[in-house]
Amino acid sequence: MWSALALTTLLPLAIAINVPQTYINTAIARTIELGGLTTQITTQYNIKPLDNSPGEYHLALAGENDFEPAWWEVSLGGKKLEGRLLDESPPTVAIQLGKTKKDEVITLSLTQVLAHTSTPLPAEIEQRDSQYLVWNTNSTYVDSWYPTDVERVKIRAPHPSILSYSSVPETYTRDNTITKSGGTLTLGPFHSLPPTLGTSQNKIAEQKPFSVHYETKDPVIGIRNLQRSAEVSHWGANLNIQDYIELVNEGPKLKGHFSRLAHQQSKFHASVPAQILTGFTLKLPPTAHSPYYYDYIGNVSTSHFRQGSTPATVQKNKKVRTSPRIVEGTLELKPRYPILGGWNYSFTVGYDIPLGDVLKTDNEKNRKVLAVPFLTGLKDVVVDNAELKVILPEGASDVQVYTPFAVDSIEHSIHKTYLDTTGRYAITLKKTQSTENHAQNVYVTYHYPLSAQLQKPLTIASLVGSLFLLGMGLRRVNYSIEKK
Amino acid sequence: MAPKAKSPPGTPLKTTPLSTPLPRKASADILSKSSLAVDDETLPSGNTTLKVRKLAYPLPTHISPTTINNTESLLRFIILALICGAAIGSRLFAVIRFESVIHEFDPWFNYRASKVLVNEGFYEFWNWFDPTAWYPLGRTVGTTLYPGLMVTAGLIWHFLRLINMPVDIRNVCVMLAPGFAGLTAWTTYLFTTEMSTPSAGLLAAAFIGIAPGYISRSVAGSYDNEAIAIFLLMGAFYSWIKAMKTGSALWGMVTALFYGWMVAAWGGYVFITNMIPLHAFVLILMGRFNNRLYTAYSSWYVIGTISSMQVPFVEFLPIRTSEHMAALGVFGLLQLIAFVEIVRRLVPGKQFQLLLRAFVVLVFVISFAALVVLTFSGWIAPFAGRFYSLWDTGYAKVHMPIIASVSEHQPTAWPSFFFDLEMLIFFFPAGVFWCFKELRDEQIFIIIYATLSAYFAGVMVRLMLVITPVVCVAAAIAFSKLLEAYIDPVIPESEEELEEATAHQPMSKAKAKKIAAAQQNKSEFNFTGILGGKGEKGVFGLDTRFAVVSVLSLFLFLFVYHCTWVTSSAYSSPSVVLASRNPDGSQNIIDDFREAYYWIRQNTEKDSVVMSWWDYGYQIAGMADRPTLVDNNTWNNTHIATVGKAMSSNEDAAYPILRKHDVDYVLVIFGGLLGYSGDDINKFLWMVRIAQGEWPDEVQEHNYFTQRGEYAVDERATPTMKNSLMYKMSYYRFHELFGGHPAQDRVRGQQIPSTGIQLDTLDEAFTSENWIVRIYKVKKEDPIGRELKAVSSFEGGKKLKKSASSSNAALASGAGGGRKSRPNM
């Protein structure tokens, strides 16, 4: 397998991979949930090996010339499967299915999140107009390296009003091509579909682009930049999380100008147009406390925080809550001004978490294990550039990072802040195109001896002490030019 | 007194009496020599007493003087530290109530300049040309500001960075004023200690720490020149007194350094420039010239002037303007006198001395005449306009409406003296009186300072700040004298007892001495009672002491209460953020200014030019980061008048002005919905007046008043008013908000007519939540060359009629195709 990997990396990319036709898809059912900036796709593959030792199953994540989805996961019977992503176009995962027999049907399921697949149409609307998006894909059929017996694709729009959609060629359909019921479109079923990918030796089904023009009732929000810094303090037993967020309303741009009068009237009638973002809610960890919310010119007073609770905290002060569940903290944020189409708003949000909740000590190896959430998920929001900077306490050494997904870069650096002498160890992780699904913990392990913990108090104490000594000495010197 | 003067034979009468009326040290010396003295040193006031003293209340005995001294200095240190803490703490209302935010208008510019300093370095700051201010002229900021404040903040910031304390520059700026207020308390303590006793010093420090007159300019977030200036003022005065008393060139140099820092920090440095020479001059006139004065003054003047000339904004002013001539003149006079003194010492002969005196007077007169000639020939600039307005309070209103339009340049109302200084204003004359009574060199300083600043404070509200320190010092002196007299436990002897004592103890040196002193004083003017300060006169009973001391303490408590209340209610509003109460009592924060400024910052083109009245210029530059036409640095009257004209003219006349200045957005402040009284309609008359000053034919104030002379915005408003750009922008679509009900303007309490206002040349771009800030976008010329009025009536579906607009507008918009469009848009 290593040689195969080496071979694929060595070979020029122009030569497409040759996938041995050892499998057949007996049925594929795909559901596409349209949203604002993201599209959720879940696909069920019923596959059947044609051979007793069929090797890896090649699962195509996207069509020819398409990019890898922002997020994907393959699972078999509810268990997550690790795949090997090939360095090829189209993006493909090679999956080891273990021991399989001939004609045994296996059900794989693939979850994908695509980013920036919908664009506003019309691109400019007036303040009170409703907003429509058009969703485009290059693949009408599910991309696959193997032939498929039956295939069905469902597209669900967030709202029943679908203005238009493109047509599907009747090549593989028997009775109906597209059925529309409410906000759901069903394509197919398609029968006896040849593989859509592969070398030209086989018969290949030709992919056609497909688009849906639909209405959405939620503002289309994108985050251009998210810079999170997580600062660990062992003395304060605290993990401070601070996010700098550059938010953009990616919906149709505002035509003309914003009228406060119209906005207040629509608020009065409780019919604020869908494109306007007036506030949003962040889910914080249950024990998060002391949140703050400010922007470049100061504190934003319009926020509300409801602290979460865990069973442990409930036991401590029973008066507050009675439910023994874990309740997440909620931070309701209201921007300074309503964010209309095309408007920007950048701000900073931060909060503290007790260190005990996110830091564990591995006593055997004498190491600390820290869990830092990569980002705070917002539904249907794509973060174009996410950055996480974990700042460890001064004196931490032997640092290792474990990420739950691949990131673009990991940098190690030194960060100097409050009264540091040698500086703190900092790790910067960067990733493009993150979604709600990337709101997972990044684990950092490090060695942190007691001497490092005492470093700062001792340094400062000795410095201040020597200053006093110096003062005492200088006080006893006579500076007078004349001798007394 | 006469009977007491009967001294027994053998008493050494020829002992020279003490010349200064502070017999404490001398008498203590005598007492310690005599075996009769017991524990006199324990008393802070140290009045001369005899062995057999009656005490109103018992004092602990058998405490060694060293212990007492050490305890005293420790207590003094602790008290001073607590005073500094209180001074800082009472300035934090705004931070605790709102947040760490820069206040008001000017501080926003200072903050912005500080950011340039720390982000781009000192030389960039020094040479900073700001193209975004006074568009399209720009402003050479580096040479038109007092850099002291920013440099101070920058140094603190760099120091904190050096010890790895990366504090945001904003927090340094916000906390600078409270921090320096703590230092001011400390320097005031030192200054007052020089004048009187350390206990008076502590009182003065406590007073200045919490006096509202000073707090009004130095709350956290009020990042303005005054924030550090009062510290520098007191520092300079303290070191001047020190230099004058010791004759040390070192202290003279310290004075000069404080002065140099002050020049770099605040335009009010002219006060020191005139105060110190005046003090020296008065001392000379009183015949108190000596070498110490000569050394102190000369070292201060030379080093101070050179250091002040390092500030680009000041440069050659110290030798070219009238305000600085007094210092130069006194410097020259001192040289002459010193020269004459030397010659007189060497050359005896009365006639020669007379000649020399004549010479001094002649030189003085000639140089004064030269000064006058130079001033009139224009080589030395006459006094600046603001300076004249100090003498003639009506001057500014006639000649400089911009200066007169600023509320802090108005004459002070009488209640504000009490509001800002409370009981101190009553104790202040008493303290000055005490200074008169002792009249040492340094106390003359207090007298001059008190006289001058009392006048200035009456002329301009802003200068309340200058009087506050001297009021605190003088009041503290009076207060501590009172307290000393009434806390002192010694009961004076009644006359019979005294005579008895004289008879029984003929050998008491101390007593004899005192009697001798009393005899000596007999010829002078003497006060009776406690004002006389003599030992045998004083307070008898414990009840009197208790009554007076408790009333004084009550005064002090009320003072603290008053100061806290004033600070909390009047001086701690950032004015960028407004607070109100919800019906349920919770605080509701009105944040319209920042909402609008942040909207501009985030959602307009980076080079959009924003036009607003000059009050908001610094805030727009600081928070919205966009070019502005005019700002709070009101250096160009014409430019401000242009904006005033655009605001007060009708659309046809205003549009060409807007287009010629590349204005993209116009911002107005409108308080009618919320009842925010500091809005543009209320400032409108000043815009009209300032515009009228430049274009008396086009803008006339009387056109904005109704026939009956009222300033109305309702039905009665004149057509000129109703058609003015300001009126239209303020009330555009306002009546629609009331859904058919009469539209009420809550500031002026008038009903706005519900006839719709039509704007042809502007589009409403943004209005903040409570309608306080309204932003309009200026339309570009119509692409096919129509007039904008015609365009809007065409789009409104009306019949196109021949519009009778002024030829002015036709020129501007009709020739739209031929006009040069803006290069970078």
Contacts between the chains, C-beta under 8 A, distances in Angstrom:
chain1	res1	chain2	res2	distance
A	256	B	763	7.4
A	257	B	763	5.2
A	257	B	764	5.8
A	257	B	765	4.8
A	257	B	766	7.5
A	257	B	777	6.6
A	258	B	765	6.9
A	258	B	766	5.6
A	258	B	767	7.8
A	259	B	733	7.8
A	259	B	764	6.4
A	259	B	767	7.6
A	260	B	766	7.4
A	260	B	767	3.6
A	260	B	768	7.3
A	260	B	769	7.5
A	260	B	771	6.8
A	261	B	733	5.4
A	261	B	736	5.8
A	261	B	737	6.0
A	261	B	767	7.5
A	264	B	737	7.2
A	294	B	99	7.8
A	295	B	598	6.4
A	296	B	598	7.2
A	296	B	601	7.1
A	297	B	594	5.3
A	297	B	597	6.6
A	297	B	598	5.8
A	297	B	601	7.6
A	297	B	622	8.0
A	297	B	623	4.6
A	298	B	99	5.9
A	298	B	100	8.0
A	298	B	101	4.8
A	298	B	576	7.9
A	298	B	577	7.8
A	298	B	594	6.3
A	299	B	98	7.5
A	299	B	99	4.1
A	299	B	101	7.3
A	300	B	591	7.6
A	301	B	577	7.8
A	301	B	589	4.2
A	301	B	591	6.0
A	302	B	591	7.8
A	336	B	591	6.9
A	336	B	594	6.5
A	336	B	595	4.4
A	336	B	598	5.1
A	336	B	599	7.2
A	337	B	595	5.2
A	337	B	596	7.8
A	337	B	598	7.2
A	337	B	599	4.9
A	337	B	766	7.5
A	337	B	768	7.5
A	337	B	769	7.7
A	342	B	603	8.0
A	343	B	599	7.9
A	343	B	602	7.0
A	343	B	603	4.9
A	344	B	602	4.5
A	344	B	603	6.0
A	345	B	602	5.9
A	346	B	602	6.8
A	416	B	164	5.4
A	416	B	166	7.8
A	417	B	164	6.7
A	417	B	166	5.6
A	418	B	164	6.6
A	418	B	165	5.9
A	418	B	166	7.3
A	419	B	163	6.7
A	419	B	164	5.4
A	419	B	165	6.3
A	420	B	164	4.9
A	421	B	164	7.5
